[in-house]
Amino acid sequence: MQPKCTLVGPRARTNDCRWHAGLDMADQIIEGGRIIAYKIQWFSGAWSGWFVPGLNDLDIKFNIYASKCTLAVKAQSLRRWWSYFYDHNHEFIICKPN
């Protein structure tokens, strides 16, 4: 079966700290599907280019402190750019099983 893919957003910040969960695939737990591409709206109002998980989405920052989210965030861990879903507007393309 082929998954159904849809564009979601633009969507407001989530305030969900699980997006900081290192390099784990938080999308499958939080959104119930696989995000195949996403954009972030920076505070300046400009939009990023498209990020593709596992291809060009390794954030230049990292998780300094551990977090007590549902998905444990380890201190000093790498993260994906989608960690900014926490406090930035964003949009994404997600694929879910039919």
Residue pairs with C-beta under 8 A, 6 or more apart in sequence:
1 97
1 98
2 98
3 33
3 34
3 95
3 96
3 97
3 98
4 95
4 96
4 97
4 98
5 36
5 93
5 94
5 95
5 96
6 93
6 94
6 96
7 91
7 92
7 93
8 31
8 91
8 92
8 93
8 94
9 89
9 90
9 91
9 92
10 41
10 89
10 90
10 91
11 89
11 90
11 91
12 89
13 85
13 86
13 87
13 88
13 89
13 90
14 85
14 86
15 86
15 87
16 30
16 69
16 85
16 86
17 67
17 69
17 73
17 86
18 26
18 29
18 30
18 69
18 70
18 71
19 26
19 30
19 82
19 83
19 84
19 85
19 86
20 63
20 67
20 69
20 73
20 79
20 83
20 86
21 69
21 71
21 72
21 73
21 79
22 63
22 73
22 74
22 77
22 78
22 79
23 58
23 77
23 78
23 79
23 80
24 71
25 34
25 53
26 71
26 82
27 33
27 34
27 35
27 53
27 82
27 92
27 94
28 34
29 70
29 71
31 92
31 94
32 96
33 94
33 95
33 96
33 97
34 53
34 94
34 95
34 96
35 53
35 82
35 92
35 93
35 94
36 52
36 53
36 93
36 94
36 95
37 50
37 51
37 52
37 92
37 93
38 50
38 51
38 53
38 57
38 81
38 82
38 90
38 91
38 92
38 93
39 47
39 48
39 49
39 50
39 51
39 90
39 91
39 92
40 47
40 48
40 51
40 81
40 82
40 84
40 85
40 88
40 89
40 90
41 47
41 48
41 88
41 89
41 90
42 48
42 88
43 88
48 81
51 57
51 80
51 81
51 82
53 80
53 82
57 80
57 81
57 82
58 78
58 80
58 81
59 78
59 79
59 80
59 81
59 83
61 79
62 76
62 77
62 78
62 79
63 73
63 74
63 75
63 76
63 77
63 78
63 79
63 83
64 75
64 76
65 75
66 72
66 73
66 74
66 75
67 73
82 90
82 92
84 90
